[in-house]
Amino acid sequence: MRLEPEEVRAIKECARDAFGENVVVRLFGSRVRDDERGGDIDLHVEVDPLDDQWRARGVFEDRLLRRIEPQKVDLIISERGRTPRGFERIAYRDGVVL
């Protein structure tokens, strides 16, 4: 996995702040492969149903980008109990829980 320990810590803390204590964060995409270089940070968060998903997303992204070096972060949000689609299935299958 190609994230620094401080980046992992920041991602997990910002996710809990934005989405609640029950959030599960997965890293997927090229950053899970040690043999690759570069690439954006692809994150999948699994959450309990939210009142305002867009607000929570904004809080997470704002706080995270204040704590890690500026870079491209792609975020997929899945509510527990819903059938996964597209990239959600990939994140569940290939993702690494942080």
Summary of the structure (lengths in Angstrom):
residues: 98
radius of gyration: 12.7
end to end distance: 10.1
largest distance: 39.6
contacts: 267
relative contact order: 0.24
helix: 44%
strand: 21%
